[in-house]
Amino acid sequence: MAQIVGGFGVPHTPVFPMFVKRDGPDCEIAKLFGAQKDQLAAVRPDVIVMFDTDHLNTFFLDNLPIFAMGVDKTFKAPNDEPPTVPNYVVPSAPGLAAHIRAAGVAAGFDVGVTMNFSVDHSVTVPLHFLTPEMNIPVIPFFISGHLPPLPSAQRCYALGQAVGRAIEAWPENKRVVVMGSGSFSLEVGGPRMAPGRSDGVPDPDWAGRVIKLLEGQQIDTLIKESTEHQLLKAGNVGGEILNWIAMLGAIGNRKPNYVAPQMQNGHAYGVWRWN
């Protein structure tokens, strides 16, 4: 039987690969992702299931599902050209992906599907740092976290629980890591950007609150406080916290090994390991 062996919360800022290339391996970004890379290698995953929010690159306004899975043998990454990131072909696990989708639908979630697809920086940037050889199959699970109406935090947590059950019902002996990709407070290209920048952190208090709740294993409180009003107040991509919440649902209520904040960017790096 498959087993979930870890959970990871990751940022996906598209310019981070360029910053690391410019600033070298001793910069903060390289060290934070490097620590996660070591943790990921230690759990020896056979498959990664990643909850992420597409930035209108895989989908668009004319076809924008609340929940959707990528199901194919491979997918191309990235489709939005983050600076200095090469073009990758990422292996996937279509059998397991189709199984998770079917289990999600059976559990009451209307999970869409995309095939012959590509992904943007929300998937590519974390993989660029954590699995640069692209030798671990990855299953993207898309959650609409940018444009209202947003799915509720409770629904995303329940979705994660359904995904966790589906993974553990898969008959093959696979070690699976679940990731949640995104920020807690961030405004990109909108009126709440920081002066002289293309983004900003409109609600640093919320980002700090999220980190404290994660560290304290207060998941029920995090879900209760992650209302649509709060997420939109946290920036036009503040809904990406829903990806972390879905990841938490999949792995169960566990205390993290660590949550490393990067407050100037409104996000953090988290690791949950037990196997």
Wavefront OBJ file of the C-alpha trace (Angstrom):
o trace
v 0.000 0.000 0.000
v 1.104 3.565 -0.616
v 1.955 5.704 2.395
v 2.328 9.425 2.947
v 5.776 10.039 4.405
v 5.960 13.824 4.633
v 4.394 17.198 4.023
v 6.143 20.279 2.668
v 4.971 23.875 2.445
v 6.870 25.841 -0.192
v 6.906 29.314 -1.726
v 7.078 29.759 -5.483
v 8.252 33.324 -6.120
v 9.157 33.343 -9.838
v 12.273 35.535 -9.532
v 13.880 33.409 -6.790
v 15.902 31.246 -9.232
v 17.317 34.425 -10.770
v 18.179 35.806 -7.315
v 19.985 32.598 -6.338
v 21.933 32.587 -9.611
v 22.926 36.205 -8.925
v 23.636 35.954 -5.178
v 25.068 32.451 -4.922
v 24.540 29.420 -2.683
v 25.000 31.335 0.577
v 22.016 33.634 0.085
v 18.922 33.205 2.255
v 16.744 31.756 -0.509
v 19.315 29.117 -1.454
v 19.793 28.088 2.176
v 16.067 27.837 2.919
v 15.336 25.767 -0.168
v 18.542 23.798 0.402
v 17.379 22.757 3.855
v 14.092 21.571 2.397
v 15.897 19.712 -0.368
v 17.870 17.780 2.261
v 14.676 16.974 4.156
v 12.976 15.796 0.968
v 15.881 13.533 0.077
v 15.771 12.045 3.585
v 12.167 10.836 3.181
v 12.975 9.168 -0.181
v 9.713 9.916 -1.990
v 8.559 7.902 -4.969
v 5.858 10.442 -5.873
v 5.034 14.068 -5.018
v 1.441 15.319 -4.959
v 1.505 19.119 -5.085
v -1.416 21.408 -4.311
v -0.875 24.678 -6.170
v -2.738 27.634 -7.639
v -2.317 28.293 -11.341
v -1.773 31.951 -12.289
v -4.086 31.869 -15.343
v -1.464 30.036 -17.387
v -2.667 26.425 -17.365
v -6.276 27.630 -17.119
v -7.905 30.992 -17.880
v -11.083 32.933 -17.158
v -13.044 31.002 -19.781
v -12.209 27.673 -18.104
v -11.329 28.099 -14.437
v -12.157 25.084 -12.263
v -12.194 25.365 -8.485
v -10.420 21.989 -8.225
v -8.592 20.128 -11.008
v -5.905 17.497 -11.455
v -3.247 17.097 -14.090
v -3.334 13.532 -15.395
v -0.665 12.525 -17.887
v 2.614 10.620 -18.130
v 4.637 13.855 -18.238
v 4.057 17.595 -18.322
v 6.068 20.600 -19.464
v 7.295 23.289 -17.087
v 7.265 26.246 -16.986
v 4.736 27.850 -19.326
v 5.317 31.413 -18.085
v 9.106 31.878 -18.421
v 10.349 32.737 -14.907
v 13.860 34.188 -15.348
v 16.795 31.729 -15.579
v 14.563 28.654 -15.191
v 15.213 26.059 -17.916
v 12.494 24.166 -19.739
v 11.711 20.897 -17.979
v 9.756 17.790 -18.808
v 8.481 16.471 -15.485
v 7.436 12.830 -15.058
v 4.054 12.159 -13.481
v 2.020 9.173 -12.305
v -1.212 9.081 -14.332
v -2.554 5.919 -12.724
v -2.290 7.298 -9.214
v -3.532 10.712 -10.371
v -6.659 9.208 -11.956
v -7.232 7.144 -8.807
v -6.993 10.235 -6.576
v -9.363 12.152 -8.838
v -11.921 9.329 -8.862
v -11.721 9.034 -5.078
v -12.164 12.785 -4.742
v -15.275 12.750 -6.923
v -16.650 9.790 -4.956
v -16.103 11.811 -1.768
v -18.228 14.669 -3.135
v -15.590 16.950 -4.711
v -16.124 17.940 -8.352
v -12.508 17.587 -9.443
v -11.830 18.601 -13.038
v -9.079 17.116 -15.148
v -6.522 18.426 -17.610
v -4.381 16.291 -19.902
v -1.529 17.209 -22.244
v -0.942 20.205 -19.997
v 1.857 22.468 -18.811
v 2.362 24.287 -15.507
v 3.621 27.680 -14.435
v 6.058 28.838 -11.763
v 3.749 27.768 -8.926
v 4.826 24.181 -9.597
v 8.106 24.716 -11.434
v 10.009 26.978 -9.025
v 9.773 24.661 -5.982
v 10.747 21.668 -8.133
v 13.624 23.653 -9.646
v 15.138 23.953 -6.166
v 14.010 20.683 -4.558
v 14.193 18.144 -7.404
v 16.308 19.767 -10.131
v 16.967 16.399 -11.788
v 13.179 16.047 -12.264
v 13.442 12.343 -11.527
v 10.530 12.108 -9.057
v 7.022 11.868 -10.560
v 4.846 14.847 -9.643
v 1.042 15.076 -9.665
v -0.259 18.674 -9.730
v -3.572 19.312 -7.960
v -4.873 22.790 -8.811
v -6.908 24.831 -6.307
v -8.390 28.149 -7.450
v -7.000 30.571 -4.871
v -6.794 33.887 -6.699
v -10.202 34.877 -8.054
v -13.329 34.914 -5.890
v -15.398 33.030 -5.104
v -12.693 31.047 -3.318
v -13.332 27.569 -1.950
v -13.569 27.607 1.824
v -10.617 26.641 3.981
v -12.709 23.904 5.590
v -13.537 22.486 2.158
v -9.885 22.522 1.115
v -8.891 20.761 4.331
v -11.578 18.123 3.734
v -10.340 17.781 0.150
v -6.851 17.153 1.482
v -8.228 14.492 3.812
v -9.915 12.771 0.857
v -6.675 12.912 -1.121
v -4.789 11.435 1.836
v -7.243 8.549 2.082
v -6.996 7.949 -1.652
v -3.205 7.834 -1.559
v -3.193 5.352 1.298
v -5.699 3.143 -0.567
v -3.426 2.907 -3.632
v -2.269 -0.728 -3.826
v 1.294 -0.084 -5.000
v 4.069 0.304 -2.439
v 4.853 3.998 -2.917
v 6.276 6.636 -0.600
v 4.340 9.848 -1.223
v 5.147 13.412 -0.206
v 2.370 16.012 -0.272
v 3.267 19.662 -0.922
v 1.365 22.919 -0.615
v 2.727 25.737 -2.782
v 2.090 29.421 -2.157
v 2.190 32.565 -0.037
v 0.210 33.785 2.970
v 0.129 37.512 2.210
v 1.125 38.832 -1.199
v -0.076 41.381 -3.739
v 1.297 40.982 -7.271
v 0.781 43.680 -9.889
v -1.970 45.360 -7.860
v -2.568 48.582 -5.931
v -1.081 47.218 -2.704
v 2.410 46.638 -4.124
v 5.371 48.023 -2.209
v 6.908 51.211 -3.651
v 9.381 50.440 -6.418
v 8.440 46.752 -6.555
v 6.067 44.582 -8.557
v 4.707 42.953 -5.401
v 4.113 43.651 -1.738
v 2.955 42.140 1.565
v -0.305 43.915 2.457
v -0.964 42.017 5.699
v 2.275 41.015 7.452
v 0.367 40.476 10.700
v -1.681 37.754 9.011
v 1.447 36.091 7.600
v 2.933 36.045 11.099
v -0.315 34.720 12.534
v -0.381 31.855 10.013
v 3.182 30.883 10.921
v 2.402 30.856 14.656
v -0.686 28.699 14.101
v 1.288 26.263 11.964
v 4.063 26.046 14.550
v 1.536 25.501 17.332
v -0.376 22.811 15.417
v -3.527 24.934 15.734
v -5.053 23.795 12.464
v -8.687 24.236 13.524
v -7.979 27.883 14.361
v -6.132 28.396 11.082
v -9.099 27.014 9.152
v -11.574 29.133 11.115
v -9.597 32.343 10.584
v -8.836 31.716 6.883
v -12.065 33.297 5.659
v -12.402 34.583 2.119
v -12.440 38.128 3.507
v -9.141 37.568 5.313
v -7.469 35.898 2.349
v -8.448 38.689 -0.045
v -7.347 41.255 2.545
v -3.938 39.515 2.568
v -3.389 40.274 -1.125
v -4.605 39.271 -4.532
v -2.814 35.921 -4.185
v -3.486 35.511 -0.458
v -5.715 32.546 -1.253
v -2.636 30.408 -1.856
v -2.724 29.487 1.838
v -5.505 27.091 0.767
v -2.832 24.896 -0.834
v -1.050 24.584 2.509
v -4.355 23.837 4.222
v -5.138 21.058 1.719
v -1.666 19.630 2.333
v -2.340 19.658 6.076
v -5.575 17.780 5.496
v -3.722 15.100 3.547
v -0.966 14.524 6.104
v -3.119 14.716 9.251
v -2.853 16.963 12.275
v 0.873 16.790 12.948
v 3.375 19.189 14.459
v 5.902 20.500 11.940
v 9.601 19.816 12.178
v 10.006 23.503 11.430
v 8.379 26.496 9.749
v 11.004 28.958 8.504
v 9.517 32.419 7.813
v 10.525 34.814 5.067
v 8.445 37.738 6.236
v 9.637 40.211 3.609
v 7.898 37.973 1.066
v 4.855 37.031 3.136
v 5.533 33.287 3.081
v 7.454 30.469 4.762
v 9.123 27.086 4.228
v 7.606 24.219 6.212
v 8.520 20.576 6.763
v 6.460 17.824 8.364
v 8.369 14.529 8.621
v 7.633 11.351 10.544
v 8.789 8.509 8.305
l 1 2 3 4 5 6 7 8 9 10 11 12 13 14 15 16 17 18 19 20 21 22 23 24 25 26 27 28 29 30 31 32 33 34 35 36 37 38 39 40 41 42 43 44 45 46 47 48 49 50 51 52 53 54 55 56 57 58 59 60 61 62 63 64 65 66 67 68 69 70 71 72 73 74 75 76 77 78 79 80 81 82 83 84 85 86 87 88 89 90 91 92 93 94 95 96 97 98 99 100 101 102 103 104 105 106 107 108 109 110 111 112 113 114 115 116 117 118 119 120 121 122 123 124 125 126 127 128 129 130 131 132 133 134 135 136 137 138 139 140 141 142 143 144 145 146 147 148 149 150 151 152 153 154 155 156 157 158 159 160 161 162 163 164 165 166 167 168 169 170 171 172 173 174 175 176 177 178 179 180 181 182 183 184 185 186 187 188 189 190 191 192 193 194 195 196 197 198 199 200 201 202 203 204 205 206 207 208 209 210 211 212 213 214 215 216 217 218 219 220 221 222 223 224 225 226 227 228 229 230 231 232 233 234 235 236 237 238 239 240 241 242 243 244 245 246 247 248 249 250 251 252 253 254 255 256 257 258 259 260 261 262 263 264 265 266 267 268 269 270 271 272 273 274 275
